[in-house]
Amino acid sequence: MKAGVIVFPGSNCDADCMWALQDILGVNTEYIWHENKNIKKYDLIVIPGGFSYGDYLRCGAIARFAKVMESIQEFSSKKNKFILGICNGFQILLEAGLLPGAMLMNKTLKFICRYVNIVTENNMTPFTGKMKKGQVLRIPIAHNEGNYYCDETTLNNLIKNDCVVFRYSDENGSVNDNTNPNGALYNIAGIINKDGNILGMMPHPERAMIKELGSTDGRLIFESVIKYIKNN
Amino acid sequence: MAHAKIIVTLKDGVLDPQGKTVKFALEKMGYKNIEDVRIGKYIEIEIKNNNREKLEKEIDEICDKLLANPNIEKYKFSIE
């Protein structure tokens, strides 16, 4: 399999994602410059965190018009092609309309950078096959706009279709207002599309790959999708 | 040359943490009559186009495609 990590001006987790995939998990991985439209050869594309185009106007609003994003639309419609948007990557997927909803400023008005617990709501996706349902992962967040919002109909559809993959919880998997760091609707930390090949999440799995960093739970997400790709 | 003045605000019902915080600060300052505060963006565009109808269509498209996110925001504009 082959993975690609998109690099926009202002991406700053691209090298971490490369490290996670290539150095830690041994996946053949390349950087994809945002002007590159030829992305057919990849099986998994990661849209990394950072501040693409300075986060000007809205997070991800300008990045979604980059040349590579035109190809991403087509890429996402193909079988056995997977997209993982992390943090700013999630925001870009929302702006591009590849996932529903939008991000508001954190309810605390603060940039939050700390470990959080997220509970796996759906372990039947290609990105969560190695988890048990209800398994709690400890993965850091680092964002100012992670307050997920969508209208009621969209939320009901997300829930009905099992598209809510991760929710902010406590270490036992219990979800309530006290375990919600940023005000996200329904404590949403990550959602997937109906076809199950586009996952957007605010926590950074690439920062939770080795025990020296405080957690290895991020591996499960990468390892799940890698396993899925190799078996299909 | 025409000037478009665009105001982008959060839709009614969408939480505005900035607005809430400013409201709180104003109340602390003693302004007790504040009902609500909402914060948005003001954007000015200078654009070459003399056809009024086309111009309105173009600005509307610009707002829709880039300047506002229809999931959370609404916009209005005037052209001078």
Boltz contact constraints between the chains, C-beta under 6 A:
constraints:
  - contact:
      token1: [A, 58]
      token2: [B, 69]
      max_distance: 6.0
  - contact:
      token1: [A, 102]
      token2: [B, 69]
      max_distance: 6.0
  - contact:
      token1: [A, 102]
      token2: [B, 71]
      max_distance: 6.0
  - contact:
      token1: [A, 102]
      token2: [B, 72]
      max_distance: 6.0
  - contact:
      token1: [A, 105]
      token2: [B, 17]
      max_distance: 6.0
  - contact:
      token1: [A, 107]
      token2: [B, 17]
      max_distance: 6.0
  - contact:
      token1: [A, 109]
      token2: [B, 17]
      max_distance: 6.0
  - contact:
      token1: [A, 109]
      token2: [B, 21]
      max_distance: 6.0
  - contact:
      token1: [A, 149]
      token2: [B, 72]
      max_distance: 6.0
